[in-house]
């Protein structure tokens, strides 16, 4: 990530005593390789110290999510939809 990245969201939110979400979103000057938008993000759901789900867009890999050991593509539309999709998945996992 370049020094020109503008932080938009950086927060850790506890869901239970041993579970939290960590949200990190930056606006970057140009899309990362593999993405078509100007955001770099990492949204993680951690339970008992283990990241069980993560949405991110690594350079070269584009938008995707990790659920356990499985990695699947994610279709990015906008930041509001990204956060809504992430929290819907968290709520499903919490049961």
C-alpha positions as CSV (number, residue, x, y, z in Angstrom):
1,X,0.0,0.0,0.0
2,X,1.3,3.5,-0.8
3,X,1.9,6.3,1.6
4,X,-0.9,8.1,-0.3
5,X,-3.5,5.7,1.1
6,X,-6.2,7.6,3.0
7,X,-7.6,5.7,6.1
8,X,-11.4,5.5,6.0
9,X,-12.2,2.9,8.7
10,X,-10.1,1.3,11.4
11,X,-12.0,-0.4,14.2
12,X,-12.2,-3.5,16.3
13,X,-15.6,-4.4,17.6
14,X,-16.2,-7.1,20.1
15,X,-19.1,-9.4,19.4
16,X,-18.7,-11.6,22.5
17,X,-15.9,-12.1,25.2
18,X,-13.9,-14.2,22.7
19,X,-15.0,-13.0,19.3
20,X,-14.5,-9.7,17.5
21,X,-14.5,-8.1,14.0
22,X,-11.6,-6.0,12.8
23,X,-12.4,-3.5,10.0
24,X,-9.7,-1.8,8.0
25,X,-10.5,0.2,4.8
26,X,-8.3,2.7,3.0
27,X,-8.9,4.7,-0.2
28,X,-5.9,4.3,-2.5
29,X,-4.9,6.6,-5.4
30,X,-5.4,3.8,-8.0
31,X,-7.0,0.4,-8.0
32,X,-4.8,-2.5,-6.7
33,X,-3.9,-5.1,-9.3
34,X,-6.9,-7.4,-9.7
35,X,-9.4,-4.8,-8.4
36,X,-11.4,-2.2,-10.3
37,X,-12.1,0.2,-7.4
38,X,-9.9,2.5,-5.3
39,X,-10.2,0.8,-1.9
40,X,-7.9,-1.5,0.0
41,X,-9.7,-3.4,2.7
42,X,-9.4,-6.2,5.2
43,X,-12.5,-7.2,7.2
44,X,-11.9,-10.1,9.6
45,X,-14.0,-12.1,12.0
46,X,-11.9,-13.7,14.8
47,X,-13.1,-16.2,17.4
48,X,-10.9,-17.6,20.2
49,X,-7.8,-16.0,18.5
50,X,-8.5,-17.7,15.1
51,X,-9.5,-15.8,12.0
52,X,-12.5,-17.8,10.8
53,X,-13.5,-15.4,8.0
54,X,-11.8,-12.6,6.2
55,X,-12.8,-10.3,3.2
56,X,-9.8,-8.7,1.5
57,X,-8.3,-7.6,-1.8
58,X,-4.6,-8.4,-1.9
59,X,-2.8,-6.9,-4.8
60,X,-2.8,-9.4,-7.7
61,X,-5.6,-11.5,-6.2
62,X,-8.5,-9.0,-6.4
63,X,-11.6,-9.1,-4.2
64,X,-12.2,-12.4,-2.4
65,X,-13.1,-13.8,1.0
66,X,-11.6,-16.6,3.1
67,X,-13.9,-18.9,5.1
68,X,-11.8,-21.2,7.1
69,X,-9.2,-22.6,4.7
70,X,-11.4,-21.9,1.7
71,X,-10.9,-18.9,-0.6
72,X,-13.7,-17.7,-2.8
73,X,-14.1,-14.7,-5.2
74,X,-16.1,-11.7,-3.9
75,X,-18.0,-9.3,-6.3
76,X,-17.3,-5.8,-4.9
77,X,-20.0,-3.2,-5.7
78,X,-19.4,-0.4,-3.1
79,X,-18.3,0.0,0.5
80,X,-21.8,-0.1,2.0
81,X,-22.5,-3.4,0.2
82,X,-19.2,-4.8,1.3
83,X,-19.9,-4.1,5.0
84,X,-23.5,-5.3,4.7
85,X,-22.3,-8.6,3.1
86,X,-19.5,-9.1,5.7
87,X,-21.8,-8.5,8.7
88,X,-24.5,-10.8,7.2
89,X,-21.9,-13.6,7.0
90,X,-20.8,-12.8,10.6
91,X,-24.3,-13.1,11.8
92,X,-24.8,-16.4,9.9
93,X,-21.7,-17.8,11.5
94,X,-22.7,-16.7,15.0
95,X,-25.9,-18.7,14.4
